[in-house]
Structure formats: C-alpha cells, structure tokens
C-alpha cells in the first residue's frame, strides 16, 4: 500500500477521517492524496478565456484551503502529502481519481449511526462502500482514533473473495498487529452452495482461520447478529465484500453492506468482489 486517498468536504466528519488517516499511516508510511471535488459556479457569457482564468483561480482557492485543512488536522505527523482540487461528480470523481492516480485505499468519513441513520448516512460514503473500486475504509465521526486490534471479516459464502483482496487484508492486519476473525451468518432457510467448501478452504489458506458459522435466531436479521457479535467481541474494524445487485435485488432484499454501515459504530472496510 503506497498511496491513501482521503476525499474531504471540510466537514467535521471528513476532518475526523483525515486525522485518523494520518494516525493510521504510521503503520504504512504511504503517500496521502487529499482530494476535494467542488461544484463549478454558474457563469454567464461565452468568453472561454476569461472563464478558464476564473475557473483556475477558483480551483486554486480550494488548494489553499486544503493545505490549511491538512495543517489543522495532521497533528504531529509529517508524511508525504499531495492536495488535489477538481470539479466533477462526487463519487464518480473519487472513483476516477483513484484509478488514474493508482490509489491503494480510500479513507472517507461519515456521520455514523443514529436515530435517523438511514437519512444521515452520506450518499457518497454509502455508494463507495457498496461499489468499492478499491478497498474503502469508512470512519464514523464518533469513532475514537485508536489502532485496530480485532478485525472481523464477514462472508455470505456465495462467491469467492479474490486472492488480491485476501492478500490486501492479510497485509493490512499484519501491519496493524491485529487479530482477524471470520464469520458467516446463516439466514433462515439458507442452503449450502457447491462453492462453499472451496471458499472455506481459500480463507483457511490465506488467514489460517476457520469460518465461524452463526445461525440467525427468530426475530433477528443478519445485520443485527453481526452487530451483536461486534459488541460482544470488542471488534474494532468490520470488513465486508459487497456483491453486485440489480435494482430489483436492492428493492426486494436491500444491501447488507448498506444496512451494516448505517448500524455499526465502528469503521467499516469494503473490499471489491472482483
């Protein structure tokens, strides 16, 4: 992991994520890419030269603001840091930037769980967690910036987790000196798939761990069981691997990753399923 991408919007949540990124980086010494995506102000007239001049001045003002934001939130750390300001769609812009600049991990902040958690959880964080182009680490504003000591990987046992993502997570846990646990929460009426034994074998090969199988009891959901496990076992980081769902799937069954993100009060890491 050589480059961490931290998108910021100058909110308290993104300031918290930036502080956490600087603290986390003591285990990796990666270059930090601080990105702000802004909306282009509406202008009138067709003087393209003047428009470009005004645009560049507007963009430069965000660069200056980003450096001030970094200075305020980096604490005692002095890592190689770059700032980038550009216009464009927010989560699309983040995805395009990560691919163009070869980012290895996106670290983004969010408000965390609450009484109106489904509405307060930002659309940008939610989209990146459910459609991760690279590993995405979401930090709730309420989370105290401590090192990860216990990491929980959840799997639905329906698809293989790519070797590249297993290696990424194994490296991440080793750098943190963290203990990793793996669970599969089995829903009522769920049947075992032919690929299940191969998934167990692959996870055992990468992590040296058996998958702990947990059944959903009456009145519970998969997400509530995982959240209860997190609280009982003092988990610091939850890792999921979301799969692609069609719009009809999302309407009928929703997204476990989205539900977990709006429920748990610890950081959530989402790994690409492809």
N, C-alpha and C positions, 0 to 999 in steps of 0.2 A: 504494500500500500504506500504509494508515493505522493498522492495528491488527494486532499479532502476538499470537497466543495461545500461551502456554507452559504445558502441563499438567505438574504436578510431583507426585511422591510422596515427596519428601525423600530419595530415594536419591542415591548418587554420580552415577549416570547422568543424573538429572534436574538435579542441581546443575551438571554439566558443560554440559548443554544450555542452562540458564539463563545461565551465564557467556558461552556462545557467542552467545546471542540478544542480550545487551547489547552485545557487541563488534560483531556484525553490524549492529546498529541505527544505527551511526554513518554508514551509507550511506543510511538511510531516515528516521530520526527519527520512527518510528511510536510509538503508544501501546502499552505492553506490558501484556497481560492475563495475570496469573499465576493459574492455576486449580488447585485441589486438590479431588478428589472423594473423599469418605470414606464408609465403611460406617456405617449407623446402628446403634448398640449395641442389643442386645435388652433390652427393658424389660418389666416385669410390671405388671398393674393397668390400669385403664381411665380414669384421671384425665387427660383430654386437656389440661387447662390446665397441669398440672404437667409433662406430657410435652413440651409445646411450650416451656415455660420451660427445661427441661433441654436440649432439642434446641438452642435458640438459644445457650445457654451453651457447649454442646459445639462448635457451629459457630464461635462467636466465638473459641474457643481455637485453632482452626485458622487463623483470620485472623491472630491474633497470631503464630503460628508461621510463617506465610507471610511476614509482614513481616520477621521475624528471618532467614528463609531468603534473602530478597531482599537484605537488608543485608549478609549474609555473602558473597554471590556476585555482586553487581552491579559490583564493582570500582570504577573511577574514574568510571563513567558515571552521569549523572543525567537519565534520561528519564522522561516521564510514565508512571507505573506504577499499575495497579489490581490488587487481590487479590480473589479470589472463592473461597469455600469452600461446597460444597454436597454433598448426598448424592445417590446415584444410580449407575446402571451406568456403568462406566468409559468405554469407547469411545463408547457411546451418549450418555453425558452430555457428552463432549467435542464430539461432532457437534452435539448440540442447542444447546450453549453457543455454538459457532462461528456457527451460523445465527442465533440470537437476538441475539447481540451484534455481528454483522456483522464477524467476524474475516476478515482477508485471507490470513493464513498461519499454519499451526500448526507450531510447532517443538517437537520431542519427542526425548528421549534414549533410547538403547538400549545394551545391553552390547557390541554389536559381534560380529565373527566370532570363532570359537574352536573347540576340539575338539568341543564339544557345542553348536555354534551353533544347530542346529535346535530344541534344547530351551531354550536360554538366551535366545533372542530373544523378547522380551516379546510377549504376545498383543495388548496394546493398540497398541503400535507397529506390529506386523505387520498388524493389521486396518486401521488408519488408512492405511497405505501401500498396501494392496490395495483399499481402498474410500475413497479420499480425497474428502471433501465439498467441500474447498477445497484449494489446494496445501498439501502436507505435507512438511516438511523434517525428516528424522531424522538425529540426530547421534550417531555411535558414541562411546562413552566414551573410546576410545583415540585419537580424532582430535585433533590439536593445533589449537587455535583460531586458524587463520590465515584470511586473506581468500581467497576463491575467485578463481583466475586462469584456470583452464581448466575449462570446463563441457562435459560430454558428454550430448547428448540421444540416446536410443535409440528407434527406432520399428520396429514389426513390419510396417509398410506395409499393414495390413489395414483400418485405419479412419482417417478424417481426425482430426487433432488440432484441437479447437475453436479458432477465432480468438482467443477470450478468453484461452485458456491460452498461445497463442503470444505474444500481446501481453504477458501477465504475465511469461513467461520472458525475452522480449526486454528488457523494462524492468529485470528483476532483473539480467541480465547487464550491461546498460549502467551501472546504478548501481554494480556491483562493479568495472567496468572489466575484465571477464573476456572471454576468447576462447571462443566457443561452437563446438563441433563436433557433427555429426550422423552417426550410423551406423545401418545396418540389417544385422543379422547374418542371413544367409540359410541356413536349415536345409536339410539334405539332402532332396531330393525336393520342395522348396517350389516352387510355381508362382506366376507373377506374376498379380496380380488386376487387373481393369479400373480400379480406383480408384488404382492405384499411381502412375501418371503425374500424376494430379491432386494426390496427396499431395506428391510431389516438387516440383511447381510451387508449391503453397501454402507449403511450408517455404522454398523459394528466395525467395518474395516477402517473407516475414516476416524471415528471417535472412540473406538474401544468400548462402546456402551450398548447395552440392550435397550430396546424401546419399551418404556413402561406403558402398558395398556390400561386405560381407565374407562369404565363404562359410565354413561350418563344415567343418573337416577331420575325417578319420577319428579317432575316439576323443575328440573334443571335444563340448561342448554349447554352446548359445547363451550361457549364463551364463558359462562358462569363457572363451569367446572375448572377451566384453565385459570380464571381469575382467583378462584378459591385455592388452587394449587400454588399460585404465585404468593399469596398471602401466607399460607401455611409453611412454605419452604423458603421464605425470605429471598425470593428471586429478584435480581437487580435488572435483568435485561430479558425481554421476551423476543424470540426470533420466529418469524413465520415465512412461509414460501407461498405467496398467493398464486392461484392458477387463473387462467383466463376464463371469464364467464361471459356468455352472451347477455344481451339486455334482458331477455326473458328469464334467464337464470337469476340475474340480480333482482328482478322484480319478484320472483317467486321465493327464492331462498336467501337473498341478500348476500352479503360478503362477510365471512368470518373475520377477515383481517380488519375491515372497517368497524365491525362491532367490537372487536377486541381493542382497537385503537381508541374508541370512544369510552371504553370501560375501565381499562387498567390505568394506574397512576405511576407506572414505571416506563422507562424508554422502551421503544419497540423498534426492532430491526426487521426489515423486509428484504428478502433475497429474491432475485429474479428466478423464475421457474424454468427459464430456457437458457 
